[in-house]
Amino acid sequence: MIIASLSSSGTNATSPVDQIQLLILLLIVTLIVALLSRRLRVPYTLLLVIVGFVVGLMPFLPHEHIDPNLV
């Protein structure tokens, strides 16, 4: 449900529920990267930067913005 809403182009996450779903998805990705960094024995910050760069380059994902008041 969350991934499907992110992959649909042309929609912006304007409602608080959509923003919370995006925040939860980002936290899950962060957790997976942290667990993977333990197995690979590399600093997790390095892996987070690499994953963030790769996700930022994906053309099929819309440009989402989290409301600063939510965080």
Secondary structure, DSSP 8 states (H G I E B T S, - for coil): -HHHHHHSTT----SHHHHHHHHHHHHHHHHHHHHHHHHHTS-HHHHHHHHHHHHHH-TTS------TTT-
